[in-house]
Structures are given as C-alpha cells and as structure tokens.
Amino acid sequence: MRKSILSLIGGVALACLTIGCSDQQENQHSSNNILLQEWKGPYGGVPAFDKMQLSDLKSAIEEGMEMKLAEIDAIANSTEEPTFENTIIEMEKSGAALDRAFTYYGIWRSNKSTPELRKISKELAPKISAFSSKISQNEQLFKRVKAVYEASQKKPLEAEAQRVVELTYKGFVMSGADLDPAKKKRYAAIQSELSTLYTDFSNNVLADEENYVVYLNKDQLSGLPDSFIKSSAKQAEDRGHKGEYAVPNTRSFMEPFLTYSDERAIRKEVWTNYIKRGDNRDEHDNNAIIAKILKLRDERVKLMGYSNYATWRLQDRMAKTPDNAMDLMEKVWEASVETVHREVADMQAVANKRGDKITIEPWDYRYYAEKVRKAKYDLDSDEVKQYLQLEKLREGMFFVAGELFNFNFKELPKGEIPVFDEDVRVWEVNDKSSGKVIGLWYLDPYARKGKRSGAWATTYRSFTSYQGEKIVLASNNSNFIKPAPGDVALVSWSDAETFFHEFGHALHFLSADVKYPTSNSGVRDYTEFQSQLLERWLPTDKVINGFLTNVKTGKPMPQSLLKKIEAASTFNQGFSTTEYLASALMDMKYHTTDPKNIDPVTFEKETLEALGLPKEIVMRHRSTQFGHIFSGEGYAAAYYGYIWADVLTADAAEVFEASPNGYYDKEIADRLVKYLFAPRNAMDPSKAYRLFRGRDADYKALMRDRGFMN
C-alpha cells in the first residue's frame, strides 16, 4: 500500500498544488535549513538523510510554506492574461523547497516516529491545513485556473496538458473554490480541525502498538518456528526483557504467532491487543475522534451541495458513484461469506479430530486454517518458508523487472548514498539496453520501533520531463522480522506476495513517462491494480526455479511443493476476502450514513451484524485502527478500491495466461508497460485499460480467480 505524505497529515490533495511533486523549479529564496536546501550529489541530487535533524523540521515546514505561498501569490496576481504556461505550468513548478521538507517529514512520520515527532506533528497539522486552504481558496488563483480551463474546453491543448488542466480545475472545485466567503471560512475551519484529528488518530494507534506487548517465557513457545523465537528474543532484549520473548503489537508479529502458537490463551491475548488498538477506553481511544471526523466530513461536503461524503469522493474515481462500488462489493460478499462457513466447518472438523474441545473463535482461525492446509493439501507453511529467502526474493523481483521493463538493478556501496537508517540499502536502476540511468531504489525492509505497521512504497522524486528529465527516487518499506545475526530472513508466501506487490508500485514510479508533476497523481481504485498484478509473477516457473531456493540445500522449490501451493491457491480466500470486504463495506457505510448521532462502537457492531459477518472473523482494520480512512483522506470512502483493482488484476492476468508464452509474453508485456504503467495519471484509467485489454474489465474474472465460481 502506498501512502503519500498528504494522506499521513490529512487534508484534500489538489493534485500538485500543495505538496508531493518533488521536481519543481528552484525558488530564488535560499534557506539555511538543511531540510529545505536543494539536494546535492549524484543522480540529480539525493535527500540528505544523513544530515536530517528533528530540531529543524518545524521551522523547515513553516518556512517552506511561506516560500510556496509567495510563489502562488505571484502567479495569482499576475497581470498577464491566464495561459497554460503562465498559470498551470508555474503552479507545477512551485514549492520545490517545501516538497523537500515534506520528504523528510514523511520519513519521520512513517519510518522513524518518536514522541517528540508526534508532538511536532500535532502542532504542524492545523498550520499545514491552513496553508492548503490559502491555496485552494485563493480567489484570484482560481479565476486564472478557471479561465485556462474554460479556454481549453473551446480549444483543447495536447492530451496530457489538457488532462492536467482538467485535474487541476476539478481539484479546486472539489476543495470548495466556488464557495461564497462565509462557506469558505467554515470550510477552512473544518479542514484545520480535521487535520488535528487525523494526527491524533494515527498517534493513538501507534501508541497502542508500542504499549501493548506480550512477553513469553521459554515454556510458552510451543509451535513457534525457530526464526520467530530468535526474533522475539531480540525484541524482548531491546525492550529490557532479556531472557524473555516479546510479541509486539504489530501485524508482522501477530499473524505468525496466531498461525503457529499452540498456546490458545496467549493467542487470544495477542489477538485482543491487536484488534483493540485505539479501542481501549483510555487516553488513546479513537471512538470519539471517529465520530467527530465523520460529522466534519459530512458538513464540509454539504457546504458544496453533496448528499454525503462518498458521493463527493467517488466522482473522479473509476467507480464514479457509491452505488457502483457497493454493487461490486455485494456481488463478491455473498460468495466470500459462504466460503468462510465452509472453511470454518473444515477447521472445526480438524479441531474435533485432534480432540481439542473448542469452538472456533477469531483467535483460532489462522491456527486451525494452517492445520487444514496441512491436512487438505499436505502443505506446511513453514516448509514453504524455507524457500522464501528475502534476499533471493529481491533478486527474483529484479529479474522480473528486467524481463518486463528492461530494467537492471545495481547495488551501490554502503555510504555512497545517504540513508536514514543503517538497514536501508540503495540500488541504481538502469535501462538494460542503453545503460541510461532511470533512478534509484531504496529498500527499508525491517520492523523497528517507531516504524508504522504494514508495507508501502513512496517516491522522494517522481519522473517528469517538462523541465528536462528527472531521475526517479523510489522507495519500498516493509516490516519483515529482522533475522538474528548470521541468520537468513525467511518470509511467508503471503509476505512474499506483499513484497512483489509493493515492488509493483516502485516499478509504476520508475516506468513513468509523463511530462508534468500532476500526471503522477493517482486514482485510488486504479493505482493498486499495477502492484496487485505484479504479484502474479511470484509463482512463475522462471522465478520459482531461479530464485526460490532452499535456505539449507540451495535447491529450487520442487514441483511437488509448487503444485501443493497452486492447489491451495484459493485456500482461505473466504477469510482474506471477507475480512477485507468487511472493512471496505464499513468504510462505505460510514460515509453514506447521516453521522449526526453516530456512535462508532454501536455502528460497527450493528452494521457488521446486518451484513452477516461470520462470528469467527473481524474486520481487517477495525474502525478505531482504520488509518486508511481516519488518519487522512487517501482511502476514505475509497477502501473498496482494492477489490476494484482486483477485478482489473484478475481480468488482465487472464490475457497473459491465455498466451503460449504466459507471463513472459513480450508483446503483452510491452502493452502492459505502454498503457498500464508508463502513463500514470496522464491518461484516464478506463481508457488506458481498454487500450490494453480491448474492452472493460469483467468482474467474473475475480470470481474465477478466487474460486468463488464452479
């Protein structure tokens, strides 16, 4: 999952009007603050991660915002007749120094958070919101943008420029630029309050992840793999509990513990800690914050005449309306729930056969699912892990990038490029044929204190060509458990898929062929598609035989084991689909319901009961920890986008599968890059997909892919 700094701090993005483009022209004003200074060194300049000091952050953001506003004012107050060049292009160029400061801010927020940083974030949030409002509500600026837009409707510009104008204009309108002065004032006040609430929400979740740690003794390790035990011991030692074993309150530790631990009571404790993040009725409780966020969002969109938040949000997405999004989810929901009931029956049968006098509960699901997997498919997840070495997986990803994108990756010596943590490594990316440097790829693979959960990709600088080609600086960030010294990092099949998925985002950045910063913006129900599609190359023969080798013998994964994996490919799809859809449906229900008297605790419970969520499953992201939609607005009323992208993925995968050359068909791969990766948002996503596929996607491909159709 990719999260931009915009979604981390909250607020409504105006394409590249505020922050995040990272490739604009240099402001004439210079600064002594290192976080604002132009990047120096090779590759068109790189972030000075080795010189970043938290004490510089607040002043850098504040000074950078002043610099950006001065540039915007100059554009808005120009006496020249508005044109694409003197208005839109100048806006695209603005804010280079601020973008650099936000790059560092993003690192602190996502990769190296501290209590001090969280305090600074809370202080900055309303200031950033006010800054954004000053741009989106600048009447003179909007008049110029509107004039360029109206002129382009009569005399269209070249295709990408035309789309940039339309995206820019729509961004202003969706942010209340057409409102009267009184409504604009209220709009800005709402934005300011929301920005603080978003920061509080995410800080509360992180606090509960740090504060709720389960410690084990040596007699409580039954069933756990050696690699987990070693990492758990290191986690405990780092927390001052030498001789014990820690299970931190993060997904990367929770999932394997619930899968393998024989200690049912402790499984329940670990599960409870995880699903209760932000919901412990203490100073870090998020329920009141959710209620406030929903009311403020509803009030804000009603200022602009929309019936609810979701209707406002989806107008520029592929789904277009909440009804279209709900229609897809409901089609899949019924089949996925039916599959869950069959999965639970299988697990209960295994429990009964073992003599375990229990009824399957949520903290049992992963544990007994693993037993069913072994019994039904003779597939042992720990056996599979022996072939999933993190370093070899990375090499496999590089191989795929070479085959599809003609990219070559060369690791740079440690110290040549500044990094923000000793575990971060950097590769130079080249075109294999010409040797041309495409960009740099940073990898931050391991979990650490202060790093948010999950996996994500981001860019420190995106490709543009309107001022000369810019070298891409892309990053992948994960939370793999760091192996003990001398050991090899082994991951699950699911983790391997996630690794490929996030690398797909990086390839989307690196393969961009666009002119303008705004063209690098994303459409939420489309941007996950490219990364989901890249997961399909993990089980291909070339990757299996070349890179999935046994950690002890060095031999590739045998065909017998691969066949078991393939046979089990739709195993547990009921669980994974239903837990995801529960969150996506809750997101849409939250944003299409009148929030006047909403109580998140009651609303979540009653909505899930009405949907018929099986009692053995909880939402993938319960409301109080649902950062996708409550720590910002990136996925608010848009979490359905993953299933929408899944339809595109399944449909596109069938094109490769129908080819005699499979996933390495050169002609199909060329179309893939040309239409689905390179254009980014310079082309309407629906049009881009039709150019690749020859038609719109068929949702039945998803049903076939997940085994929901006979």
N, C-alpha and C positions, 0 to 999 in steps of 0.2 A: 504494500500500500504506500502510495506516495502522499506525503503531507507537506504542503508548502508552508512557509512562514506565515502566510496570510491566514491559513486555517489554524495555525498554532496560536496566533494572537487574537483571532476572531475578526469579524468585520466583513464587509461585502467587497469583493475584488472588482476593480474597474479595469479589467484587462491588465495593462501595464501602467496605469495612471498613478498607482501608488508605489508598489514595491515589487521586486522579484524578477526583473528583466536582466539585470546584471551585465548589460553590454551597451550602455548608452555613452554619449559623448561626455567628455570631462568638463565639469564646471570650472569656471575661471577662479572661483574662490578656493584657496588651499586651506588645509587644516593641519594642525599639529597632532591631531588624534589619529593614532595608527589605524583604528578601525574604519576611518573614512578615507585614508590615503589610497592613491592608485596602487594597484597590485604590481609588484615588480618581479623581475626574474624571468625565467624561460616560459615558453608556451603562452605568450601574450600576457604574462603576469599571472601569479597564483596567490591565493589568500595567505596572509602572513600568520598562519595558525600558531607558529612558534613564538609570536610576539603578542598575542592577544591577552589582555588583562581585563578581568571583570570590572575593575575600577574605571575603565574607560568607556564602558558600554552605555550607561545612561546619557552621558554628555554627547557621545557619538550619535545616538539616535536623535536626540534633541537638536543638535547642530545640523545633522543631515536633513531633518525635516524642514528646518529653516532654509537651507540651501535649495531644497526641492521646491518649496513654496515660492521662493524668489524666481525660480525658473518658470514656474507655472504662471505667476503673475505677469511676467514679461510676455508670455505667449498670449494670455488673456487680454492684455492691454495694448496689444499691437494695433497700430493704426492702418496696417495693410489689409486689403481685402482677404478674407479667410480662404486658404487653399489647403490642399492635402499637404503640400511641402511645408508651409509656414505654420500650420496648426497641428496636424496629426503627426507628421514626422518630428517636429520639435518636441511634442509630448513624448514620443517614443524615445527620444534622446535623453530626456530629463531624468534626474535622480540617480546618477551613477554612484555618487558617494554614499547616498543613503542605502542603495542596494548592497553595497559592500558591507555596511554596518549591519544590515539585516542578515547577511550571510553568516557573520559571526554570531549574531543573536540566535539564529536558528540552530547553530551547533550547541550553544549553551542550553537552549531550551530542550533539545531532543537528545543530545549525546552526553552532556556533562552538567546536568542540573544540580544546583545546590540550594540550601535555604536562602542564602544571600541573593542568588539569581532570582528565586521565586519572589522575593521581596521587591527587587528591581522591576520584575515583570509586572507585578501588580501596580506599581507606581507609573510604569510606562503605558499600560493598556489604555487608560482614558485619554492620554495625550496622543497616542497613535490614532485612536478613533477620531479625536477632534481634528487632527491633521488630515485624515482621509476625508472627513466631511467638508473641510475647507476646499478640497479639490472638487469633490462630487457636487458641491453646492455653489461653486463659483459661477455666477450667472453669466459673466462676460465670456468665460471659457466655454460654457455650454452653448452660448449663442454662436460662437465660432464653429464648434463641433457640429452643431445642428445645420449651420449654413453649408458646411462641407458635405454633410450627409445628404441634404436636400439637393445640392448640385449634382452629387454622384447618382442620385436616382434619375435625374434627367439625362446626364451624360456619364455613364459608368466609367470607372477607372479600370486599369488592368486588374485581373481576377483577385490577386492577393491583396492589393491595395484596397479594392472595393470591399473585401471581407473585413479588413482591418477597420475601415471607416464604419461599417455596419456594426461590428462588435463594440467599437468604442462608443458609438452613439447609444446603442442598446444598454451598454453598461451604465451610462449616465442616467438614462431614463429609469432603469431598474433600481437605481440608487436615489431616486426622488428628485432629480434635477428639474422636473417640471412642476414641482410643488410650489404653492404660494409661500411667502415668507414665514408665516406662522407655523405652517406644517413642516417647513424645512427646519425650523428651530427645534420643533419637537422631535423630528427625525434624528437630528444630530444628538439630542439628549439621549434618545433611546440607544443609539449606536454607542455612546460613551458608557452607558450603564451596562450594556451587553458585553462590551469588551472586558470590563472588570469581572463580570460573572463568568465569562469563558475562562479567564485566567484562574479564578478561584476554583472552578470545577476541575480543571486539569491538575492544579496543585493538590487538591484534596485526594484525587485518585493516586497520585504519586506518593503522597504521604501514607496512605493505607498500604501501598505496595511495599514501602520501606519499613513500616512499623509492625506489620503482621508477618512474622517469620516463625516457622515451626522448627524446633530443634529436636533431633532424634539422638538416641544412644545406640550403641553398637548392636543391641538386641532388637532393634526396630527396623532393621534394614532388609528383612526377608523379601525376596523377589526383585529387588532393585539391581539393575546392571552395575557392573564394576565401574564403568565410566561415570555413571551418575553418582555413585558413592564417593568417588575421588573428588569430583567437582563439588559435591555437597560438603565434604570435609573442608575443602578450601574456602567455600563460602562461610562456613562456621568460624574458621580460624580468622578470616578477615573481619569478622564481627566480634572478635574477642571471646569466642566459644571453642577454643582449641580442644580437640578430643571428642567433639560432638559433630553432628551432621545437620546442616541447615537446608530448609526448603523455602527459599524466598517466595514472596507472593507475586510471582510473575508467571505468564503462560509458559515460558520456556522451561520452568521447573515444575509447574503444576501438572501439565499434560503427561510427561513421562512418569511422574510419581503416581498419578491416578491410574496409569496404564499398567504399572508393574508391581506396585507395593501390595504385599499380602495383608498389611495392617489396615483392616477396614475402618476402625475408629479414627485412625490418623488420616486415612483418605478423606473421611467426612470433614475432619478439621481443616485440611488443606483446601478442599473444595469450598467449604463455607467461607474461609478467609478470602478466597478469590472472588466468589460471586457476591460477597458483601462489601466489596470495595466501594466507598462512597455512600454506604447504607448502614452505618453502624450507630446512628443516633448520637453522634458526638460532634466535636468541633469540625470534623472533616465530612460531615454528612452533606450529600448533594441534592436531597429531595426538594428543599425549599428553593435552591438555585434553579433546578429544572423548571419548577412552576413559574418562577419569575421570567426565565428565558422564553418560555412558550408564550406568556402573556405579552411580553415586549415585542417578540417577533410578529405576533398577530396584530398588535396595534400598529406596528410600523408598516406592514403591507396594506392594511386597511386605509392608511393615510393616502396610499396610491390607488385605492379603489379595488383591491383584490379581495376575494371572499375568504381566502385563507393563505397561509404561508406556502403550502405545497403548490398551489396554483401559480403563485408568483415565481417560485423557484424553478418549476419544470418548463416554463415557456421557451427556454433556449436550450433544452436538453433533447436527446433523441426521442424520449418518451412523449414529450410535449405536454401531457396532462397527467394528473394523479390517477385518473381512471385507467389510462393505458398502462401505467406502471402496476397498479393494483390487479388489473386483468391478467398480466403475465404471472405475477406472484401467486395469485389464487389458482391458476392453472397448474402450477408446479406444487403448490402447498398440499393439495389433497393427496396427490400421489406420494409425496415425500412422507406425510404423516402415516399413510397406510404402510409404507415401507418400514417406518420406525416400529410399528406394532409387531411386524414380523421379526425385526431384529431383536426386540425385547423378548419375544417368545423364545427365540433361539438361545438367548443369553440365560433366561430363566431355566431352560431345559439343562443347560450346561451346569448351572449352579446346583440344580436338584441332583444331577448325576454325581456331582462331586460330594454331595452330602452337606452342602452349605445351606443351612436353614435360614435363608434370607429371601426377601423380595427385592427385586432390582430397584435401586434408588439412583438418583443422578450421580452420586459419587462412586457408584458401581459400574456405570455404563462403559467407561473406557477399559476397565479391568476385565470385565466379562466379555466385552467385544473382542479383546485380544485372545481370550480363551476360545471363543467361537472361531476366530480367524485360524487359530492353530488346528482346531478340530475339523473345520469345514474345508479348509484349503491347505492344511498342513503347512501353514505359513507362519513363521516365527519372526516377529518384528525385529527382535534382537539379532537374529541371524541375518536379516536384510541389512541391518546397520553395519555389519562387518564389511560390507561392500560399498558403503557410502562415506568415504573419507572426504572431509570438507575440501581439502586441497585438490584432490582428484576431481571432485565435482566442479570446482572452479576451472580446472583445465578443460573439463568437458564443455562448460559454458563457452569458453574461449573458442573451442573447436567449432561449436555450432555457429558462433558469431562469424567465424572465418568462412564457413560454408555458405551461410545465408547472406551476410553483409559484406563479405570480403575484408573483414577487419583482422588485424594482427595485434596482439597484446604483448608488450614487453615491460617486465617489471623494472622499476627504477631503483637504484641503490638507496638504501635507507639513509635519510638525511639530505638527499638531493632536492626533495620537495617537502616543504614544511607540512607537518601533520599536527592534529590536536590531541592525539593520544599515541602512546608507543605501539599499540596494536594495529594502528591504521597503516595500510600499505597502498602504494600508488603504482599504476601501470600507464605507460604511454600507449595510445591506440593509433594505429596506422592503417591506411589502405594497403592491402597486400600487394596490389599490382603496381601502384605508383609510388608507394612509400610515403605519401602525403600524411602529415600528422592530422588526425581527426580530433583528438582530445586527450584528456587524462581521465582515468577511472580510479576513484578512491574506494577502498573497501575497509569498513569498520565492522568486523564480524561478531565480536563477543559481547556478552552481557556485562554490565558493570553498574555499580551504584550510581544513581543519578541519570541513568540512561532510560528513556521511556521504553515500554514493552513493545514487542512486535518487530516487524521488519518494514523498511521503507527505502525509497530511492528519492534522490533530490539532485538538483543542479546548483553549482556555485556560479556557473556561467553557461548560458544557452547559446546555440548557434544562431547567428543572424548574418546577413550579407549586405544589408543596405548601406553600411559604412565600411565595407571590407569584411571578409570572412573572419568570424570569431571562433577560436578553438573552444570546444566544449569541455567543461569541467563537471563530470558526473560522479555521483556517489551512491554506493549501496551500503545499507546499515542493517545489521541483524542483531539478534540476541542469542546466538548459539552459546552453549555452555563451554567455557574455555577449558581445554583439557589440562590435566596436571602436567608439570614439566616432564618432557620426554615422551608423553603420550600423544596419540593422534586423535583429532576431533572427529568423532563419528556422529552421524545425524540420522534421524528417521527418514522414511520415504516422504512423509508429509513435509518435513523440513527441507528436504532436497527439492521438492516441487516449489516450495516458497522461495528458495534460493534462485531457482530458474525464473520464477515469476518476477521477482524484484529486478533481476538482471534484464528482463524484458523491458522494464521501464527505462533502465540505463541505455539499452540499445535504441529505444524510442528517442531518447535525448541525442544520442551520438549520431543517429542516422538522419537527423532533421535536415531538411533542405528548404529553408524559408528565408525570407528577406527581413521581416520585422519582428520585434520582440512580442507583440501581441499575438502573432501566429504561433507562439509557443505556449499559449494558454490552453487549458484543457476543457473538455466536455465530459463531466463526471461519469455518465453512463456509456462512455466510449473509451476513455483513457485506460481503463483496466483491461480492455479487450486484448491489446497488443501483448501485455505482460502475461495474461492468462494463456494466450496462445503459445507463448514460448515454453510453457510447462510441457507441451506435447513432445518436445524433443528429448526430454529426460529418458523415456523408455525406448528410444530408437536403438536399433542394433549397433550403430556406429558409436553411440555414447556408452551403451552397455559394455560392448566388447573392448572399447579403448580406454575407458576411464572408471568404470565401476568394478574395481579390483579389490580382492580380499586383503584386509589390513595385515594379515599374517603370511599368507601364501603368495600374494601378488597376482593370483589367477583371477581372470574376469568372472563376473557373475555367471553361473552355469545356466543353460537354457531351462533346466528343470525348475530352478528358482524363479527365473523370469516368467515362466508360464504360470507359476503359482501367483505371482504378483498380478499378471494380466487377468487371470481367472478371478482374482479378488478385487479387480479394479473398481467394480461397482459396490463392493462390500462397504457397509456402514454409510452408504450415501444417504440413507434416510436420516441418520443422525446429523451428518455435516450439513445437509441441505436444510433440514428443519430448524436446527439451531441458528443458522444464518437467516433464514426467512422469518423466523420469529422476531429477530432484531429489525429486519427491513420492514416488515409489516407494522411493527410498533412505531418505527420512525414515521411511516406514512400516516398512521392513525393519530399520532401526536400532532402532526402538522395539518390535519384536515378536521380536527375536532375543536370546538369552541373551548378555549383554555380558561374561561372565566373562573370556574370553581374547581379546576383540576387539582387532584391530589395524586402525584406520581405513583405512590405506593398502591393505592386503590386502582388507579387507571391501568397500571401494568398488570396487576392480578386479574382484573375483570376482563380486560381485552384478550389476554392470553387464554383465559378460560373459554371465552366466546369463540376464539379461533380453534379451540380443541387441541392446544399444545399438550402432547403426552407428558404425564407427570414425571417421567424419567429424564426429561430434558429441560434445561433452562435456556434462555436467550444466549446467543454467543456473547453479546455485550448487554448486560442488564442496564437499565436506564441510568442508574447512578454512576456507571463507569463508561457510558457510551460516548467516549471522547470524539468519535467521528461526527456526532451531531450536536454535542453540547459543550465541547471545548473550542468550538469555532463553527463556521457555517459551510465548510467544504463539502460535507456529505449530508448536511441537514436536508430532510425530505428527498434525499438522493442516495441513501444507502442501498436502495433497490438496484443501483447502477451495476453492482457486481453480478447480479443474476441476468440483467440485460446484456452485459458484456459476455456472460457465459453463453448466452444464445448465439451471439456473434462468433464466439470461440468454437463452439461445437459445430456450427454451420461451416465455418472456414476450414476447420480441421478435416471435414469430410472431403474437401477439394483435394488436399494432399493425400488422404487415404485412398481416394479413387485413382490416383496416378500410379502407373507402373514403377515410378521412381520414388514413390512415397514422399516422406517429409524432406527429401533432399532433391526434389524435382527443381531443376534450375529455373525453368520458365515460370513456374508458380512462385518460387522464391523471389524472382525479380519483380513480379507483380505485387507480391507482399510488401516488399520494401518501397516500391514506387508509389503505391496507393494507400497503404495502411500505416507505414512508419514515417517516411520522409515528409509528407505534407503537414504533419502535426495538426494545427487548427487553421491552416491556411485554406483548407477546403472543408465544406460542410461534410461531417462524418457520414451521413446517409449516402451522399453522392460518392464519397470515397469507397465505401463498402460495395456499392453497386458496380463501380468500375472494376473492383477486384473480383467480385462474385458473379456479376451479370444479372443479379436480382437482389431483392431484400432478403435478410436472414429469415429462416424458418424456425420457430420455437421448438418444433418437434425434434429437431436435431439434438437439442438439450435433453429432451425426454429419452431419446435413444441412448445418448451418451451416459446418462446416469442409471440406465437400466430400469426406467420407470415405464417403458412400453414393452409389451410382449412381442 
